[in-house]
Amino acid sequence: MGKTFPERVKGSFKNRVFSSIPDGKIKDWVWWQYMKGKLGALQQEILTLDVEESGESEGFFFVKLRGGLTFYDWGTPQSFRSFWSHSDKQRDFLTFGVLDDIITRYKYPQAIPIAPPFPSSFGHTCYHHSGSIGDMKISPEQKFLLTERFTPKFGDIFLDVGAYIGFGTMRLSELVGSQGKVIAFECNPDIQKLLVKNVLENKLSNVTVIDKAIWNKNEEVMLGEAEPQGRSLIEGNKTLKVEGITIDSIVEELKLPKVDFISLTINGAEIEALQGTKRTLERYHPNLSAIGWVYRNGQPVWKTTKSFLESIGYTCLVGGHGRVVAWKD
């Protein structure tokens, strides 16, 4: 077997990237760097991965870690593939997108708000993790106590709402172990297929995938048009009918004996999700993390999220880009 992708790119990746960017694509490149952080730091993180195999299978790109999980993804975003259209290493670069997501979505799951700015050891900031506990303006003692509280533990039950392709779900599955459960919600059917593939291929027996939208009542709802991870029940031209359900209904249907954590990443519908979770919140007092940077009616959604949670006795902190971290003693 030849060298793995990280071995081949080490020491030369940055030079190849800059030499291959057409003049008209520089703005796209700057935006990509802003969203994903400094390429050098990401490269160093990727080089720590022990990759056994990588390639393409059934229309997806995959990376298998030695002695561990296999990650299926769409590869590198189309907007960045054009930079490599004339490169004989384009196939390798498509796999790079999977490696990128292993770092940003599996190693540092967005669902767990304790991750440092991605990754702190290289001075690298990732938008997905902005506003984590480590980045909040609170005392070291508070950071320590909240980090302990928000670290998933063996036997926990975790509701991952907006699980996307499942890399974060895969990490949660490891953390809660055989006595725990992860309930992963994803209503976008195209994304849900990939989420299910990652769960089944890795034989994650403690994960249940729910193909419904979390809402404030059980009814059909419309999903707006957008790029895959940006589709919303609130924004966009509504083109796709999906089944909506409340978390309270799911908890009752699955007969969950408790709920320890809830993560909400649903592009603006957080307040409706919370309205349909009120019984669960009041009964089990789960720790909660919600992304609140989407605006509705001119206001960021973290404001209504925070107000609702405080009205039922939760303590809330709001970090950068509107991440809400909430708990109830």
N, C-alpha and C positions, 0 to 999 in steps of 0.2 A: 504493500500500500504506500502511495506517495505521501508527501507532506500534507498536513492538515492546512485548512485555510489560514488560521492564525500564524502558523509557521511560515507560510509563503509571504504573508503581507508584512511581517515584522521588519521594521527598519526602512521599508520602501513605500508603505501605503500612502502616507501623506503626500509625498512627491508625485505619485501617480495620480492622485485625486486632483491636485491643483493644476497639473499639466494637461488634464483632460477636460477642464470646464470651459465650454464655449463662452465667448464674451457676453452673449445675450442671456446667459444663465447665472451670472454672478449674483443677482438679487435672490434667485431661488436658493443658491448655495448659502448666502448669508442667513436667510430665514431658516433653513434646515439646521445651520449651526446654532442659531438662537434657540430653536426648539429642543434640540438634542444635546446642546452643550458643546464644549470644545472637543474636537475630534481626537486629539492626542490622548485626552483622559479616557475617553470611551475605548480607544484602541487598547490602552493598558489594561482596562477592566476585561475586555474581550480576551486578551492574551492569557488571563488567568484561567480561562475555561479549558478543561481537558476534553477536547473534541475527539470522539472516536470515529465518527462518520458524518458526512453531510452530502446533500444532493437534492434531487427533485423526485417526487413520487405523487402520482395521481393528481397532477396540477398544482401541488403545493411544494414548497421548499422545506427541508427539514435539517435539523442538527441533532445528532445523538451524542450525549455526553457519556464519557467512558464510565461504565458501571452504574449509569443513572438513567435519567429521563430522555425521551425523544420529544423535540419541540417542532410542531408543524405550524407554518406561517405562510403568508403570501410572498415573503421575500422583501427586497428593498422597494420602497415606494416608487411608483412609476415616474414621478417628477424628478427623481434623482438618478434613475437608470439611464436617462439620456446623456448624462455626463460621461457614461462609459460605453456609448453606442459604438465607438470605433476601437474599443480595447479588447484584446484577446483574453482579458481576465474578467469579462462581463459576467460570466457564469458564477465565478467566485463572488463577485460583488452582490449578486442576487441573494446568495446565502448570507452575506454580511447583514442583511436586514433581519434575519432570524437571530443572529448573534446579538445584534443591537437590542432586540426585544427581550432576549433572555436576561440581559443586564437590567433594562429599565422596567420590565414587567414581572420577571420571576425573582431575580436576586433582590430587587427593591420593589416589592409589590405596592401598587398605589393604594390597595385596600388597607394596608397597615400604615398608620400615620407616624410611625416611629423612625422611618428611614431618614437618614441625614440628607441634606441637599446632594443630589446624585453626582458622583460619589464624593464624599467630603475629603477622602484621602488624596484626591487629585485636584481639589479646588474647582469642582465641576458642578454646575447647577442644572437640574432637569425640571422642566415645567411641571411634569406629572407629580413631582414630589414636593413642590413648593408649599410652604406652610406646615411642614411636618412638625412634630413636637420638638425635635432637635433644632429647628429653625425659629421657634417662637420666642418672644421676648418675655420669658418667665425665669424664675430663679433656677439655679442648678438643682436644688432639692426638688422643685416641682417637676422639672424635666425627668429626674430619676424616678419619682413616684409614678408619673404618667407613662413613662416608658415601660415600667413594670406592669402597670394596669393594662396597657394596650398591646402587650406582647401575647399573641395567641398561645395557648397552652394545651398540652395533651388532654384530650377529652372534651375540648370546647366545641360548641356548635356555632358556626360562622355563616351568616347570610351575605353572599357576595352578589350584590345587585348591580347589574351592568358588568358582567364578568368578561366581556369581550371574547377573545380567542382562548382564554383560559390559562395563560401563563401564571398569573397571580393566583388563580384557583389551584394550580398544581403546587405552588409553594404553600398555600394554606393547608392543602391536603397533608403535606408532610408535617406541618407544625402541629395540627390537631390529632394526628395519628389514628390508629385503628379504632380507638374508643370515641373519637370525635366525628363530626359531620361537617361538610361544606355543602351548602345549598347554593348553586350557581344559577343566576337568572340572566338570560339573554334572549330578547324578543326579536332581534333582527335575524331572519332565517338564514341569510348568507353567512353571517358571523357564527350563528349557532351551530352550523354544520362543522365548522373548524373547531369550535369549543368541544363539541361531542367527540370529534376525532382525537383531540389531545387527551381527553378523559379516558376514552376506550383503549387507545393504543398504549397508554401507560397503566392500564388496569387499576384506576383509582376507585377502589370499591367504596370509599367513604365520601364520594362526591355524587350528588344528585343534581342533574341539570333540569331546569324549569324553562320551557320555551314560551314564557308569557311576560307581558309588560307589567311591572308593579305600578299600581294605580290606587285611587282612593275608593274604588268600588269594583265589583266584578262585572265588567261589561266590555264590549268591543271598543277599541280605541284606534286612532289613526296615527301612523308613524310618518314623520316628515322626511322629505328628500334631503340628502346631504352625503358627504363621504362616509364610508362605513361606520367609523367609530363616532361620528358626529350626529347621527340621526336622533331625532328627538320627538317626544310626544307633544311638545310645546311649540317648536319652531319648524319652519320649512313648509313647502307645499305637501300637504298630507296625501300620500299616494298608496300606502300599504296598511291594510286592516290587520290588526293583531288582537289577541285576546288579552284583556287586562284583568288583573286579580290583585287582591290586597295581601299584604304579608300576614295579617291576622288570619286570613282564610287558609293560607299555605301552612302556617304553624299549626292550625287546628287539623287540617287535612293530613299532614304528616305525623301528627301526634308527637310533636317535639316536646320533650320534657323541660327544656330550657332554651334560651337563646343568649349567647354570650357576647356576640359581636354582630353589628350590621354595618356594611359599607355600601354607600349610595354613590354611584357614578352614572347618572342618568340624564345629563344634559338639560337641566332646568325643571324637571318634574319632581324634584325632591320633596316639595311641600305636599303634593298629592300622595306621594309614597308614604310620608310620615302620617298623614291623616288616616291612611289605611293600615297603620302599624300601631295605633294608639293603645290597643289592648295589650299587645306584646310588650311595648315599652313600659307600660304601667305595671305589668305583672312580673316581667323578668329583668327589667332594668339593664338591658344590654349596653355595652360600650358602643359608640356610634361615630363613624367618620363619614362626612359628606362633602363632596366637591361643590363649591358654590359660586364659581366665577361666571356662570351664564346670567345674562340680564333678562328680567321680565318687567314690563311696564316701567322701564327706566331705572330699575333697582336690581342690584345683584341678589341672586336667590339666597345667598347665605343669611341675609337679614331676616327673611321670613322663616327660614329653617331654624335659626337661633331663637327667634321669638316664640315659635311653636314649642321647641324643646324646653325652653325656660318656663313656659306656661304649665308644663307638667312636671316641673321640679328638677330638670336636668341642669347641670353646670356646663357651660359652653366656653370654649376658646376658639377664636378665629385667627387663622394664620394667613400667610401670603396667598394671594389669588383666591381668597374666600374659602379655604378649607376649614370646615367646622369639625372640631373634636369635642365630643360630648359624653358625659357619664353621670350616673346617679348612684349615690351611696345608699 
